[in-house]
Amino acid sequence: MAGLLFALLLGFFPTVKPGFHLKITVPSGMPSLGSILQLEQMDTATAITAPNILFALTSLVVGTFFSGGWLATVFAALRGQELTSKELLEQSRYFFGRLLAARLLTLLVSLIGLLILAIIFWPLIFVLVVAMLIYTFFWELAIVCEDLSAAEGFTRGHQLLWANLGEVLGALLPIAVLCAMISVIANFMAQTPLGYVLLIPIWSYLGGILAVIVCDFYRGLTQRSTPAT
């Protein structure tokens, strides 16, 4: 909703081009339509304009800020605790710098990897996308769940991922496939303003449920693993 309001303030409506669109994602944080929609304003092939750049940067910063508080709230609930709205904002500020560093580094590595694979062997792009998704959310979940620095979170996420690779793939690939199927329907709906607006509560609910499942899965792995040092 915040992204929609900001886009309207900039003088445009977030749009999805007509046609078939599929987007791969595994929800692990606060649900965002940008994670399942092929928005023109987030497409690098779209003409670079000031509103589009501002929209993309704002989406990244705002989404990252609230993801920390949202994840902290979910992990607190899984531990039987409850955070107030004030504590949510405090947690958002607390984790913001670390999560932003993780997302910017992931974005940089992804762009370089996509460029290399597009030149050498483009069918492997799908594998890279899935791998980066898994690495990114394990990285972010480690930072918030275990209160680690960006560097410690990457090491911890890497450790848990490779120590439980079979279980991770078995649990998360079905979710990725489900989200890809949802994204096809969502991108079709979002080709009209009414469909886009209707998607906000729908994906907030569905994406929230899936993200909680992923958080609970990660927490289960940490409880069976050696604590982060």
Sequence and secondary structure as in RCSB ss.txt:
>XXXX:A:sequence
MAGLLFALLLGFFPTVKPGFHLKITVPSGMPSLGSILQLEQMDTATAITAPNILFALTSLVVGTFFSGGWLATVF
AALRGQELTSKELLEQSRYFFGRLLAARLLTLLVSLIGLLILAIIFWPLIFVLVVAMLIYTFFWELAIVCEDLSA
AEGFTRGHQLLWANLGEVLGALLPIAVLCAMISVIANFMAQTPLGYVLLIPIWSYLGGILAVIVCDFYRGLTQRS
TPAT
>XXXX:A:secstr
 HHHHHHHHTT    B SS         SS  GGGT  BGGG TTS   HHHHHHHHHHHHHHHHHHHHHHHHHH
HHHTT    HHHHHHHHHHHHHHHHHHHHHHHHHHHHHHHHHHHH GGGHHHHHHHHHHHHHHHHHHHHHTT  H
HHHHHHHHHHHHHTHHHHHHHHHHHHHHHHHHHHHHHHHTTSHHHHHHHHHHHHHHHHHHHHHHHHHHHHHHHHS
    
